[in-house]
Amino acid sequence: MSTTPPMNQARNKSTTIKSMIILALLFFIFGLVSWVNTILVPYFQLTLQLSNFQSSFVTFAFYIAYLVMAIPSSFLLNKVGYKRGMMFGLWCMAIGALLFVPAAYWRLYQLFLLGLFLLGVGLAILQSAANPYVTIVGPIESAAKRMSIVGTGNKLAGVIANLIFAGVVIRESDKVLMREIESGLYTGATLETALDTLIKGVMTPYLILAIALFIFGIVVRYSALPELDPSVVNKRSAEDESSQKSIFQYPALILGVIAMFFHIGTQMIALATSIQYAGTMGESLAGPAKNIPSYTMLLTFLGYFIGIILIPRYLKQRNALLICALLNLVLSVLIISTSGTVNFLGITSDISIWYLVMMGLPNALLYAGIWPLAINGLGKHTNLGSAFLVMALCGSAFMPMIYHSLVELNSSLSPFAAMKYAYWILIPSFAYIVWYAAYGYRIRSWKKSEVVKNTVVS
């Protein structure tokens, strides 16, 4: 029987509910700021007149922050506290969003990239802080339920991010201007004037975003969120102190980091290149093609709910990872090997683009499948292993660049053929994830590939 007074129970429940609302908003911001990059890529490519390779720096500048900040974030949070650290993260994002104003005014690509990097740095700090909160803010036995709730907010943001960007930044007059620019109507000074007019559409929305992030930082700092004790958060990493093993002596983790890198990178390729791929088929950013990333995220949103229903009652987490990786491998082959014109959702395109969109469904369960297999059995290295996995999110920075490099290497082909050929990069990436889900996660020693037949997290 509980000895907690009813009044304290009610107060604790109220604090948990308020905390969950704040955390859900944070995860919504994660998704909103992250996934809007998928439409920033073709938008900047047009307004700044960038090549495919140059436009890949949009995602690179944002996601490289995870590689740079994953481990420093943990030191920052231990130094200043979790709530103050989250405020600093939101303020860093506010500065990044604010830089979009002068960047758009002077049409400076480098300043845009700096703003995107600072947005990524802020998000890296927030993600390092928010995940422990979700776990600890309420009863440990319902932590998975809370993670599902905030995760749904993240996926919902991914669904609507491009719709919001397209509705707020790309006005009706801008759509006409974009079509005229794409048709080659403007040249020389008139083209520069048209591009200046078009890109200034980001100034007001990002100024509002900067103010909102700054204010939300103050709200979080003085909110009902309980201040976390770093020693409590890091408790699990204090286990198994007798172990003298280095973090690099855990093959399942290192191989899992590579799997996470490929998963995150291929997911970004599918999202960030889909509008450009549609453009090679005659579709314009001003038309219905701008909604393609939202269709992908809608399928991811659906996949997330399927996972909640099926795992672990009907489907083991490891089996879900294997099935989803196999599905994406098949879809990758279909993208390369099939062709044919279809008209769907107002978009006339090659059927291969819809296989790219369909990847959103199995992609939903790859992240959740890789993570527990990679950190299982790390003992005192659990927190550091988690930081390594966060660093693997930089796959979204490097993989699209590799993809666009392949496109550039095949510039002698038509733009459509060059982009389609470059999707070959998906096949070895998903083949590796299939191998990791089937075998790699069980390797417990680099010597003679010592394998554990049965593992708890399967």
C-alpha positions in Angstrom: 0.0 0.0 0.0 1.3 3.5 -0.9 2.2 5.7 1.9 2.3 8.8 -0.2 -0.4 11.3 1.0 -3.3 11.9 -1.5 -2.4 15.6 -1.7 1.2 14.8 -2.7 0.1 12.2 -5.2 -2.2 14.8 -6.8 0.6 17.3 -6.8 3.0 14.8 -8.4 0.5 13.9 -11.0 -0.1 17.5 -11.8 3.6 18.2 -12.2 4.0 15.2 -14.5 1.1 16.3 -16.7 2.5 19.9 -16.9 6.0 18.5 -17.6 4.7 16.3 -20.4 3.0 19.2 -22.1 6.2 21.1 -22.1 8.2 18.1 -23.3 5.7 17.4 -26.0 6.1 21.0 -27.2 9.9 20.6 -27.2 9.7 17.4 -29.3 7.3 19.2 -31.6 9.9 21.9 -32.0 12.5 19.2 -32.7 10.4 17.9 -35.6 9.3 21.3 -36.9 12.8 22.7 -37.1 14.5 19.5 -38.3 12.1 18.4 -41.1 11.6 21.9 -42.6 15.1 21.4 -44.0 13.6 19.1 -46.6 11.9 22.0 -48.3 14.7 24.5 -47.5 17.0 22.5 -49.8 15.1 23.1 -53.1 14.0 26.6 -51.9 17.6 27.7 -51.4 18.7 25.9 -54.5 16.4 28.1 -56.5 16.7 31.4 -54.6 20.4 31.3 -54.2 21.1 29.6 -57.6 23.0 26.6 -56.1 24.2 23.4 -57.7 22.9 20.1 -56.3 26.2 19.6 -54.4 26.1 23.2 -53.0 22.5 22.7 -51.8 23.5 19.6 -49.8 25.3 21.9 -47.4 21.9 22.9 -46.1 21.5 19.6 -44.4 25.2 19.3 -43.7 25.4 22.5 -41.8 22.4 21.6 -39.6 23.2 17.9 -38.8 27.0 18.2 -38.4 26.1 20.0 -35.1 25.1 16.6 -33.7 28.6 15.3 -34.4 30.2 18.4 -32.9 27.9 18.8 -29.9 26.8 15.3 -28.7 29.5 14.8 -26.1 30.0 18.6 -25.2 26.3 18.8 -24.5 26.5 16.3 -21.7 29.3 18.3 -20.0 27.3 21.5 -20.4 24.2 20.0 -18.8 26.2 18.7 -15.9 27.7 22.1 -15.4 24.7 24.4 -15.7 21.8 22.1 -14.9 19.2 20.6 -17.2 16.6 23.4 -17.2 19.2 26.1 -17.7 20.8 24.0 -20.4 17.5 23.6 -22.2 17.1 27.4 -22.0 20.5 27.9 -23.5 19.7 25.4 -26.2 16.5 27.3 -27.2 18.4 30.6 -27.1 21.0 29.2 -29.4 18.3 28.1 -31.8 16.8 31.6 -31.5 20.1 33.2 -32.6 20.3 30.7 -35.5 16.8 31.6 -36.6 17.5 35.3 -36.2 20.5 35.1 -38.6 18.0 34.2 -41.4 16.9 37.8 -41.4 20.2 39.4 -42.5 21.1 36.3 -44.5 17.9 36.8 -46.6 18.3 40.6 -46.8 21.8 40.3 -48.3 21.1 36.8 -49.8 24.3 35.4 -48.1 24.4 31.6 -48.3 27.2 31.4 -45.8 25.2 33.3 -43.2 22.3 30.9 -43.8 24.6 28.0 -43.2 25.8 29.5 -39.9 22.2 30.0 -38.8 21.4 26.4 -39.7 24.5 25.2 -37.7 23.4 27.2 -34.6 19.9 25.7 -34.9 21.5 22.3 -35.0 23.7 23.0 -32.0 20.7 24.2 -30.0 18.7 21.0 -31.0 21.7 18.8 -30.0 21.7 20.4 -26.5 17.9 20.0 -26.2 17.8 16.4 -27.3 20.6 15.5 -24.8 18.4 17.0 -22.0 14.9 16.1 -23.1 15.3 12.3 -23.3 16.3 11.9 -19.6 13.4 14.1 -18.7 10.9 11.9 -20.5 12.3 8.9 -18.7 12.6 10.3 -15.2 9.7 12.9 -15.0 7.2 10.2 -14.1 7.0 6.6 -12.9 9.6 4.5 -14.6 7.1 1.8 -15.5 5.3 4.2 -17.8 8.4 5.7 -19.4 7.8 3.9 -22.7 4.3 5.4 -22.8 5.6 8.9 -22.3 8.2 8.4 -25.0 5.5 7.3 -27.4 3.5 10.5 -26.6 6.3 12.9 -27.2 7.6 10.9 -30.2 4.2 11.2 -31.8 4.5 15.0 -31.4 7.8 14.9 -33.2 6.4 12.8 -36.1 3.3 15.1 -36.3 5.6 18.1 -36.7 7.4 16.2 -39.5 4.1 15.8 -41.3 3.1 19.4 -41.2 6.5 21.1 -41.3 6.6 21.5 -45.1 3.0 22.4 -45.3 3.6 25.3 -42.8 6.7 26.4 -44.6 5.1 26.3 -48.0 2.0 28.1 -46.6 3.8 30.8 -44.7 7.0 31.4 -46.8 5.8 30.7 -50.3 2.9 33.0 -50.9 0.7 32.9 -54.0 2.6 35.7 -55.6 5.8 33.8 -54.9 4.5 30.7 -56.7 4.0 32.8 -59.9 7.5 34.3 -59.5 9.1 30.9 -58.9 7.5 29.5 -62.1 8.7 32.5 -64.0 12.3 32.1 -62.7 12.3 28.3 -63.4 11.1 29.0 -67.0 14.1 31.3 -67.6 12.0 34.4 -68.0 14.4 36.5 -66.0 18.1 37.1 -66.7 20.9 39.4 -65.4 19.8 42.2 -63.1 16.1 41.3 -63.4 16.8 37.8 -62.2 18.8 39.1 -59.2 15.9 41.4 -58.3 13.4 38.5 -58.6 15.6 36.3 -56.4 15.9 39.0 -53.8 12.2 39.4 -53.6 11.6 35.7 -53.3 14.1 34.9 -50.6 12.9 37.7 -48.4 9.9 35.6 -47.7 11.8 33.8 -45.0 12.6 37.0 -43.0 9.3 37.5 -41.1 8.6 33.8 -40.3 12.1 33.2 -38.9 12.1 36.5 -37.0 8.8 35.3 -35.3 10.4 31.9 -34.7 13.5 33.5 -33.1 11.3 35.5 -30.7 9.2 32.5 -29.9 12.2 30.3 -29.2 13.7 33.0 -26.9 10.5 33.3 -24.9 10.0 29.6 -24.7 13.5 29.3 -23.3 12.5 31.5 -20.4 9.3 29.6 -20.0 11.1 26.3 -19.8 13.7 27.7 -17.3 11.0 28.8 -14.9 8.4 26.0 -15.7 7.0 23.2 -13.6 9.7 20.9 -15.0 11.7 19.5 -12.0 15.4 20.2 -12.0 17.2 16.9 -12.6 20.2 15.8 -10.5 23.0 14.8 -13.0 24.0 12.0 -10.6 20.5 10.5 -11.0 20.5 10.8 -14.7 23.9 9.2 -14.9 23.2 6.5 -12.4 23.1 3.7 -14.9 26.5 4.7 -16.2 27.9 4.1 -12.7 27.1 0.4 -12.9 29.6 -2.3 -13.6 32.5 -0.1 -12.3 34.7 -3.1 -12.1 34.7 -3.4 -15.9 38.0 -2.2 -17.5 36.7 -2.4 -21.1 36.9 0.5 -23.4 33.8 1.8 -25.2 35.5 0.6 -28.4 35.5 -2.9 -27.1 31.8 -3.3 -27.6 31.3 -4.3 -31.3 27.5 -4.2 -31.0 27.7 -0.5 -30.2 30.2 0.5 -32.8 28.5 -1.6 -35.5 25.2 -0.1 -34.3 26.5 3.5 -34.6 27.3 2.7 -38.3 23.8 1.3 -38.7 22.3 4.4 -37.2 24.5 6.6 -39.5 23.2 4.8 -42.5 19.6 4.8 -41.3 19.6 8.6 -40.5 21.5 9.4 -43.7 19.2 7.4 -46.0 16.2 8.8 -44.4 17.4 12.3 -45.1 18.3 11.4 -48.7 14.7 10.2 -49.2 13.2 13.4 -47.7 15.6 16.1 -48.9 16.0 14.9 -52.5 12.4 14.0 -53.3 11.3 17.5 -54.4 14.4 17.9 -56.5 13.8 14.5 -58.0 10.3 15.5 -58.9 11.7 18.6 -60.4 13.6 16.5 -62.9 10.3 15.2 -64.0 8.8 18.6 -64.7 7.2 19.2 -61.3 7.7 22.7 -59.7 8.4 23.6 -56.1 5.4 25.9 -56.5 3.2 23.0 -57.3 1.9 19.9 -55.4 5.4 18.4 -55.5 6.3 20.6 -52.4 4.1 18.2 -50.4 6.0 15.1 -51.2 8.1 15.1 -48.0 4.9 15.5 -46.0 3.5 12.3 -47.6 6.7 10.5 -46.5 6.4 11.8 -43.0 2.7 10.9 -42.9 3.7 7.3 -43.6 6.4 7.5 -40.9 3.7 8.8 -38.5 1.6 5.7 -39.5 4.5 3.4 -39.0 5.1 4.8 -35.6 1.6 3.9 -34.5 1.9 0.4 -36.1 5.0 -0.1 -34.0 3.2 1.0 -30.8 0.4 -1.6 -31.5 2.6 -4.5 -32.5 5.8 -4.1 -30.4 6.6 -6.1 -28.2 3.2 -7.9 -27.8 3.0 -9.3 -31.4 6.4 -8.5 -32.8 9.9 -8.5 -31.2 11.7 -5.2 -31.6 14.7 -6.9 -33.3 12.4 -8.7 -35.8 10.7 -5.4 -36.6 14.1 -3.8 -37.4 15.0 -6.7 -39.6 11.6 -6.6 -41.5 11.7 -2.9 -42.0 15.3 -2.9 -43.2 14.5 -5.6 -45.7 11.4 -3.6 -46.9 13.6 -0.6 -47.5 16.2 -2.7 -49.3 13.5 -4.0 -51.7 12.2 -0.4 -52.2 15.7 0.8 -53.0 16.0 -1.9 -55.7 12.6 -0.9 -57.1 13.7 2.8 -57.3 16.6 1.9 -59.5 15.0 -0.9 -61.5 11.5 0.4 -62.3 10.2 3.2 -64.4 6.9 4.4 -65.8 4.8 7.6 -65.7 2.0 7.8 -63.1 -0.3 10.6 -62.0 -1.0 10.5 -58.3 -2.1 13.2 -55.9 -1.9 15.8 -58.7 1.8 14.9 -59.4 2.8 13.5 -62.8 6.0 11.6 -62.2 8.0 8.5 -62.6 6.8 5.7 -60.3 10.2 5.4 -58.7 9.5 8.6 -56.6 6.6 6.9 -54.9 8.9 4.0 -53.9 11.1 6.7 -52.3 8.0 8.1 -50.5 7.0 4.6 -49.3 10.3 4.3 -47.4 8.7 6.6 -44.8 6.7 3.6 -43.4 9.5 1.2 -42.5 11.8 4.1 -41.6 9.6 4.7 -38.6 10.9 1.6 -36.7 14.6 1.6 -37.6 15.7 4.2 -35.1 13.9 2.5 -32.2 15.2 -0.9 -33.3 18.9 0.0 -33.6 19.2 2.0 -30.4 18.4 -0.7 -27.8 20.5 -3.4 -29.6 23.5 -1.0 -29.7 23.5 0.0 -26.0 22.5 -3.3 -24.6 25.1 -4.5 -22.0 27.2 -1.4 -22.0 27.0 -1.0 -18.2 29.0 2.1 -17.1 29.4 3.1 -20.7 25.7 3.4 -21.4 25.7 7.2 -21.4 28.8 7.5 -23.6 27.3 4.9 -25.9 24.2 6.9 -26.2 26.3 10.0 -27.1 27.9 8.0 -29.8 24.5 7.1 -31.3 23.5 10.8 -31.1 26.7 11.6 -33.0 25.6 9.1 -35.7 22.7 11.5 -36.5 25.4 13.4 -38.5 24.6 10.8 -41.2 22.0 13.4 -42.3 24.9 15.7 -42.9 27.2 13.4 -44.9 25.0 11.0 -46.8 23.1 13.6 -48.8 26.5 15.1 -49.8 27.7 11.7 -51.0 24.4 11.3 -52.9 24.8 14.7 -54.6 28.4 13.9 -55.4 27.2 10.8 -57.3 24.7 13.0 -59.1 27.5 15.4 -60.1 29.7 12.5 -61.3 26.9 11.5 -63.7 26.2 15.0 -65.0 26.7 13.8 -68.5 23.3 12.0 -68.1 20.0 13.7 -68.0 19.1 15.3 -64.5 16.5 12.6 -64.0 18.8 9.7 -64.9 21.7 11.2 -62.8 19.5 11.5 -59.7 18.0 8.0 -60.2 21.4 6.4 -60.6 22.6 8.1 -57.4 20.0 6.3 -55.4 22.2 3.2 -55.7 23.7 4.5 -52.4 20.6 3.3 -50.6 21.2 -0.4 -51.4 24.5 -1.1 -49.5 23.2 1.1 -46.7 20.1 -0.9 -46.1 22.0 -4.2 -46.8 24.3 -3.3 -43.9 21.3 -2.6 -41.6 19.8 -5.9 -42.5 23.1 -7.6 -41.6 23.3 -5.8 -38.3 19.7 -6.8 -37.4 20.3 -10.4 -38.4 23.8 -10.9 -37.0 25.9 -7.9 -36.2 24.2 -6.9 -33.0 25.1 -10.3 -31.4 28.9 -9.8 -31.9 30.4 -9.4 -28.4 34.1 -9.4 -29.2 36.3 -8.3 -32.2 38.3 -11.5 -31.8 37.1 -14.3 -34.0 33.7 -12.6 -34.1 32.5 -14.0 -30.8 28.7 -14.1 -31.1 26.1 -14.4 -28.4 23.3 -16.6 -29.6 20.7 -15.3 -27.2 20.4 -11.6 -26.1 17.9 -10.0 -23.8 17.0 -7.1 -26.2 15.7 -9.1 -29.2 
